[in-house]
Amino acid sequence: MDGEAGFLVEPESAEDLADKLRTLLGDGELRHRMGEVGKLRVQTVLGKKVR
């Protein structure tokens, strides 16, 4: 799951969180892809229609 719809971050690690945020800020395609995967997960698991 890590890297598909989001990232796992080491607990209490501001440095790890900052690294993951920098990755997302620098990669628009990755942000879009993760958003689409997350949207599909909500539709599949929760049965909710998402725009």
Rosetta blueprint (number, residue, H / E / L):
1 M L
2 D E
3 G L
4 E L
5 A L
6 G E
7 F L
8 L L
9 V L
10 E L
11 P L
12 E L
13 S L
14 A H
15 E H
16 D H
17 L H
18 A H
19 D H
20 K H
21 L H
22 R H
23 T H
24 L H
25 L H
26 G L
27 D L
28 G H
29 E H
30 L H
31 R H
32 H H
33 R H
34 M H
35 G H
36 E H
37 V H
38 G H
39 K H
40 L H
41 R H
42 V H
43 Q H
44 T H
45 V H
46 L H
47 G L
48 K L
49 K L
50 V L
51 R L
